[in-house]
Amino acid sequence: MTHHAIIGDGLSAAELAVSAPLGRGDRLTVIGPAVARLGRGLAYADHPADAPWRFAWLLNSPAYLIDEAFVDWAAARWDDIAARMAGRRPDWLAAAAPHVARDDIAALFLPRAIFGDYLRARIEAGLARLDEAGVEIVRLPAKVTGLRRDGPAFRLSLSDGTTVAADSVDLATGGPVNQPLCAGLGAPAFETPYGNEAAIAGLARNGGPIVCIGGNAAMLDVLRLVQSVTEESRLAFSVISQTGHLPEPTAPHHPRRPAAAPGLAPPYRTAETFLAALDADIARCRAGGDRMAELQGGFYGWLFRERLTSFVPDRDEARRAATRVERRFFRGTRDSIRDFDRLAAAGRTRMVAGQVSAVRRAGDGTLVVAYTTPDGTAAQMAAAAVVNTAGPGPAPRFDPLTNDLIDDGILEACPVTKGIRVGPGLETALPGLRYLSPALSEIGDGVLPMRPYSAEQLRLYAFAANGYDD
C-alpha cells in the first residue's frame, strides 16, 4: 500500500489530489484547515449566506477566458445564479444584463465564490472516482507545522500535536504573503483582506475613510466589499499605489473577436530584446483593435505552453524577463474598474501614486499612512481602516512551513524572480517531496513567463506531474 499526503486545502492541493496516481489499497491523506472545502482556498472562498459581501468578489477575467467548461456549467444554472445575486450591492445583475440579453454569459465576470462552486463539484467528482477505484481518502482539518524524513517515510507534525507518516508528500500551501506593512498594529489595520472581511465590513459601515495600499485586483475586492455594506453617498475609499493607475479591464468586444495572434520570432538573446519585441507585438495587436481580453487570450496560453526559455534561451536572461512580463498584462475586473472610475468622478474614490513607507497610529487612535510621492515628496493620509493589498514585495515570504523548507535548502527560491524553483515533475531537493503553488517561477529547465495564478495552469501542472496529458 502507498500512502501519499498532500498539505494544503486550495486549488493546487485539490488538483494534485484528484490526479494522484493511486490505486486499490492505496491511501490519500489531504491536510489543511479548510480541507472540508478542498479546492476553494482563499481565491474562491465562500462566505456565510447572510454576509452582504458573499458574492461581491469577481473573477479577474470573463468566464470564457477562465474555463470554457465553466461557461457551460454557469449557463445551465443561470436562473439559480441570477436568484442568488438579486438585490445585492453592488448591482452585479444590472452590469450583467446587456451580456445576458445577448445570450453571452461567457463575457461575464462571474463571482469567484460561484466559480468555487464549479471547482468544488469537479474536485468532489474526481475524489469520488478515486474512492470508487479503491483508494482510501482521508481529510484532516489541521495545519502541518513540521515535516521531516524518518527513514524511508515522511513524518508530518500537526497543529493538534499528532503526527502522520506518509511515503510521499506534496506541499501546496499557496503563494507568498503580503509584505508586512501593517505588522503589529492589529485592527483596524489589516495585513490582508482575506479572512478579515467581517471586521473590514464593520468599519466600512461606519463610513470612515478606508485606505488600500496597492492598486491590484485584491484592491478591487476590497472596493466591492466596502460597496456591499456602505451607501455610495457615504463611501470614502482611497488607494495608494506605486503606479497611481488602475489595472486595465479585460473587457471583450461584442461580437467576440478572436484571440490576438502573437507574432514573436524567437530566439532572443537578452531580456531587453525580448521585452522590446513583446511590446512591439502588443502594440501591433492593439493597433488592429485588440483589447486586453484578446491579448490575454492569445498570449497567455502560448507563453505558458512554450516556457519563457523557448523565447530567451539564456536562463539568467529569461529570469530577468520573467519579472517584467506579467506587468504587460496587468488586468482587473471590468465591473469593479468601471465602478471605481464612476465613484472617482463623484469624489468617493481616489487613486494616489506613492510608495508607502509606514503605517502608524495617531494620538487619537486613528491610523496614518506615510508615503513618498513619485517626485520624492513625503506625504501622509489619515484612515479609519487600512487594508494591505500591496503584494509580497522585493523579499517574499510564505507560510511558516514553506519558509522553514526554504531556510533548510529543501525548497529553492530564485534570487532574481523571487519565485520557487522545482524539478520537471515538481520535485524538490528532498526525494519524495513535491511542491506546487502560484509561487512557482521555474519547472525543470523552463522559466515560467508569469506566476501560475490561473486555475487552468495549476491544473495542467498538477496533472502533468502525475503523469496525465490533461
Helices and strands as residue ranges (DSSP letters): E 3-7, H 11-18, E 27-31, G 35-37, H 63-66, H 68-76, H 78-85, H 92-101, G 105-107, H 112-132, E 136-140, E 144-150, E 153-158, E 163-166, E 168-171, E 189-190, H 197-205, E 210-213, H 217-229, G 232-234, E 237-241, E 248-249, H 271-287, H 292-306, G 308-310, H 315-325, G 326-329, E 331-332, H 334-345, E 349-353, E 355-361, E 367-372, E 378-383, E 385-388, H 400-407, E 412-413, E 420-422, E 433-435, E 440-443, E 446-447, H 455-465
